[in-house]
Amino acid sequence: MPYQEFQENWRIFSELIDQIPHIENEQIKTLIKQYIEQNLIILNDVFTTSIDNLKSLQNAKTVNDVICTQARFTNEVSKKLSLSTQRFINTSLGHIADYNEWLKAHCDLATD
């Protein structure tokens, strides 16, 4: 049943991407677009790795081939997710600085 769950999740994800509301605030709009793009990059990386993995599994001749192929797959996915996490943090840090400046300008907070 994981395949049906995948199809349902993909349908919901696609609908949500298409339903991004019109946002007047340019900063929020830009930030949301960047995070959606990052999300899509992550999914595309995982899909590409999964496709390569499935092709390798189709050519497996031994149990060892299957186990090693799956081990390489999980290792690759892990590396891709780590890289994506680093990109997310780098993007977020830039926006955090902007957000702190906004807070100083618009809120009565002692942030100095």
Stockholm file with secondary structure:
# STOCKHOLM 1.0

chainA/1-112         MPYQEFQENWRIFSELIDQIPHIENEQIKTLIKQYIEQNLIILNDVFTTSIDNLKSLQNAKTVNDVICTQARFTNEVSKKLSLSTQRFINTSLGHIADYNEWLKAHCDLATD
#=GR chainA/1-112 SS CHHHHHHHHHHHHHHHHHTCCCCSCHHHHHHHHHHHHHHHHHHHHHHHHHHHHHHHHHTCCSHHHHHHHHHHHHHHHHHHHHHHHHHHHHHHHHHHHHHHHHHHHHSCCCCC
#=GC SS_cons         CHHHHHHHHHHHHHHHHHTCCCCSCHHHHHHHHHHHHHHHHHHHHHHHHHHHHHHHHHTCCSHHHHHHHHHHHHHHHHHHHHHHHHHHHHHHHHHHHHHHHHHHHHSCCCCC
//
